[in-house]
Amino acid sequence: MKAPIDEVLPFTEAFYAIVRIQSGGGEGFVLSERGNPVAAGFKDRTRDLAADRAISFLADEKSPACMLFRYDENEYQEALQLCRESGHALIKESEAPSCAVPEERSAPSLTDGALDLILSQPGVIAVSAFFEGFAVQSAGAADFDRIAAVAEDLLRAGSKIARDLETGDLDQIILETPGGKLIIAPFGDLSMCILTASNANLGLVRLALRSIRWGE
């Protein structure tokens, strides 16, 4: 398929996988643990990128050619070990996610660094977790009470539209204007609202959001 990497990764949320990517004259990959990018690399004639630099570069590509390969747990562990040995791991060894798969996922909870991770993405101005129109936890510079109230209205309207169209549960709402961008997404019992500059890379922001969705 030809699609941005942040649109391809959701296809891997039910299993372990590697996404092989061809872009321009180079080749790359993203190792995914159930939709979460764990390791990445990209190489062409002029660059050899790994880890965060590779995922940043690949997220900027508009429609690279992507091939999806499913791994079983043993294959995933082997691939992860190779990535660690070659320096392509995106995460610190101590933070590597467990491969044990719970029968049911509990509602996600925000850790101390979750909002800071999103706020650290280029172009992000503010981020807020809200509940029924009231800001619960926020970071950045913004009128969070006003943003939470507006975001709640948009979230309810979007959810109603999704139900009426029978397209499934709402995943995200993205509002783009000349002055900036707004991402609103359900987050367990809470909802997330991310305010960015007009030139922000939404691919990176969405990857950061997905990485904390079920806990870091």
C-alpha positions as CSV (number, residue, x, y, z in Angstrom):
1,M,0.0,0.0,0.0
2,K,1.0,3.6,-0.4
3,A,0.1,5.6,2.7
4,P,1.7,7.7,5.5
5,I,3.2,5.5,8.2
6,D,0.8,6.9,10.9
7,E,-2.1,5.5,8.8
8,V,-0.4,2.1,8.3
9,L,0.5,1.4,11.9
10,P,-3.2,1.1,13.1
11,F,-3.5,-2.0,10.8
12,T,-1.0,-3.7,13.1
13,E,-2.8,-3.1,16.4
14,A,-3.9,-6.7,16.7
15,F,-0.5,-8.3,16.3
16,Y,3.3,-7.9,16.1
17,A,4.5,-6.7,12.7
18,I,7.2,-5.1,10.7
19,V,6.4,-2.4,8.1
20,R,8.9,-2.3,5.2
21,I,9.0,1.1,3.6
22,Q,10.4,2.3,0.3
23,S,10.7,6.0,-0.3
24,G,12.7,7.8,-3.0
25,G,15.9,5.9,-3.4
26,G,15.9,4.5,0.1
27,E,14.5,1.7,2.3
28,G,13.3,1.7,5.9
29,F,11.3,-0.2,8.4
30,V,9.2,0.2,11.5
31,L,8.9,-2.6,14.0
32,S,5.5,-2.5,15.6
33,E,4.2,-4.0,18.8
34,R,0.4,-4.0,18.4
35,G,0.3,-0.6,16.7
36,N,3.1,1.0,18.8
37,P,6.4,1.8,17.0
38,V,9.2,0.1,18.8
39,A,12.2,0.4,16.5
40,A,12.9,2.0,13.1
41,G,15.5,2.6,10.5
42,F,16.0,4.2,7.1
43,K,18.9,4.2,4.7
44,D,19.6,5.7,1.3
45,R,22.7,7.0,-0.5
46,T,23.1,10.1,1.7
47,R,21.8,9.0,5.1
48,D,21.6,6.2,7.5
49,L,19.0,6.9,10.2
50,A,17.9,5.0,13.2
51,A,15.5,5.1,16.1
52,D,13.8,8.5,16.6
53,R,15.5,10.2,13.7
54,A,14.3,7.4,11.4
55,I,10.7,7.5,12.6
56,S,10.7,11.3,12.3
57,F,11.9,11.1,8.7
58,L,9.4,8.4,7.8
59,A,6.5,10.2,9.4
60,D,7.2,13.2,7.1
61,E,6.9,11.0,4.0
62,K,3.4,11.6,2.4
63,S,2.8,8.3,0.6
64,P,5.7,5.8,0.8
65,A,5.3,2.3,-0.5
66,C,4.6,0.1,2.6
67,M,4.6,-3.7,3.0
68,L,3.2,-5.2,6.1
69,F,4.5,-8.5,7.5
70,R,3.0,-10.2,10.6
71,Y,5.3,-11.7,13.2
72,D,4.5,-14.4,15.8
73,E,5.9,-13.7,19.3
74,N,9.2,-15.6,18.7
75,E,9.8,-13.8,15.4
76,Y,9.1,-10.4,17.1
77,Q,11.5,-11.2,19.9
78,E,14.2,-12.1,17.5
79,A,13.6,-8.9,15.5
80,L,13.6,-6.8,18.6
81,Q,16.9,-8.3,19.7
82,L,18.4,-7.5,16.4
83,C,17.2,-3.9,16.6
84,R,18.7,-3.6,20.1
85,E,22.0,-4.9,18.9
86,S,22.1,-2.6,15.9
87,G,21.1,0.5,17.8
88,H,17.7,0.9,16.1
89,A,15.6,0.6,19.3
90,L,13.3,3.6,19.8
91,I,12.9,3.0,23.5
92,K,15.2,2.5,26.4
93,E,15.9,-1.1,27.4
94,S,14.3,-0.5,30.8
95,E,11.1,0.8,29.2
96,A,10.7,-2.0,26.7
97,P,7.0,-3.1,26.7
98,S,6.2,-6.6,27.8
99,C,5.1,-9.1,25.2
100,A,2.6,-10.7,27.6
101,V,-0.9,-9.9,26.1
102,P,-3.6,-9.3,28.6
103,E,-7.0,-10.8,27.8
104,E,-8.6,-7.4,28.3
105,R,-7.1,-3.9,28.2
106,S,-7.9,-1.7,31.1
107,A,-8.8,2.0,30.6
108,P,-5.6,4.0,29.8
109,S,-4.2,6.2,32.6
110,L,-2.0,9.2,32.2
111,T,1.5,8.9,33.6
112,D,3.5,12.0,34.8
113,G,5.4,12.2,31.5
114,A,2.6,11.4,29.1
115,L,1.5,15.0,28.4
116,D,5.1,16.1,28.3
117,L,5.8,13.5,25.6
118,I,3.1,15.0,23.4
119,L,4.1,18.6,24.3
120,S,7.7,17.9,23.2
121,Q,6.6,17.1,19.6
122,P,7.6,19.9,17.2
123,G,4.8,22.5,16.8
124,V,2.7,21.4,19.8
125,I,1.5,24.4,21.7
126,A,-0.7,22.8,24.4
127,V,-2.2,19.4,25.4
128,S,-5.1,18.7,27.8
129,A,-6.9,15.7,29.2
130,F,-10.5,16.6,29.8
131,F,-13.7,15.0,31.2
132,E,-17.2,16.2,30.3
133,G,-15.9,19.6,29.2
134,F,-13.6,20.2,32.1
135,A,-9.8,20.1,31.9
136,V,-8.3,17.5,34.3
137,Q,-4.6,17.5,33.5
138,S,-2.9,20.0,31.1
139,A,0.5,21.1,29.8
140,G,1.5,24.1,27.7
141,A,0.1,27.6,27.3
142,A,-3.6,27.9,26.6
143,D,-7.0,28.7,28.0
144,F,-7.6,25.1,28.9
145,D,-11.1,25.5,30.4
146,R,-12.3,27.1,27.1
147,I,-10.5,24.5,25.0
148,A,-12.0,21.6,27.0
149,A,-15.5,23.0,26.6
150,V,-15.2,23.4,22.8
151,A,-13.4,20.1,22.4
152,E,-16.2,18.3,24.3
153,D,-18.8,19.8,21.9
154,L,-16.8,18.7,18.9
155,L,-16.2,15.2,20.4
156,R,-19.9,14.7,21.0
157,A,-20.9,15.9,17.5
158,G,-18.2,13.7,15.9
159,S,-19.3,10.7,17.9
160,K,-22.9,11.3,16.8
161,I,-21.9,11.6,13.1
162,A,-19.9,8.3,13.4
163,R,-22.9,6.5,14.9
164,D,-25.3,7.9,12.3
165,L,-23.0,6.8,9.5
166,E,-22.4,3.4,11.1
167,T,-18.7,3.8,10.6
168,G,-17.6,2.5,14.0
169,D,-16.4,4.2,17.2
170,L,-14.7,7.6,16.8
171,D,-10.9,7.4,16.9
172,Q,-9.8,11.0,16.3
173,I,-11.1,14.4,15.2
174,I,-8.6,16.7,13.4
175,L,-9.5,20.3,12.8
176,E,-7.1,22.3,10.5
177,T,-7.2,26.1,10.0
178,P,-4.7,28.6,8.7
179,G,-3.9,29.5,12.3
180,G,-3.3,26.1,13.7
181,K,-4.5,22.5,14.2
182,L,-6.5,20.7,16.8
183,I,-6.6,17.0,17.5
184,I,-9.3,15.5,19.8
185,A,-9.4,11.9,20.7
186,P,-11.1,9.6,23.3
187,F,-8.7,8.4,25.9
188,G,-10.4,5.8,28.1
189,D,-12.6,7.6,30.6
190,L,-11.0,10.9,29.6
191,S,-10.5,12.6,26.2
192,M,-7.4,14.3,24.8
193,C,-7.1,17.7,23.1
194,I,-3.9,18.8,21.4
195,L,-3.4,22.3,20.0
196,T,-0.6,22.8,17.5
197,A,0.9,25.4,15.2
198,S,-0.2,25.3,11.5
199,N,3.1,23.7,10.4
200,A,3.1,20.9,13.0
201,N,3.8,17.4,11.8
202,L,0.6,15.6,12.7
203,G,2.1,12.2,12.0
204,L,4.6,12.6,14.8
205,V,1.9,13.9,17.2
206,R,-0.4,11.0,16.4
207,L,2.4,8.5,16.9
208,A,3.1,10.1,20.3
209,L,-0.6,9.9,21.2
210,R,-0.8,6.3,20.2
211,S,2.3,5.4,22.2
212,I,0.7,6.6,25.4
213,R,-2.8,5.4,24.7
214,W,-2.4,2.2,26.6
215,G,0.3,3.5,29.0
216,E,3.9,4.1,28.4
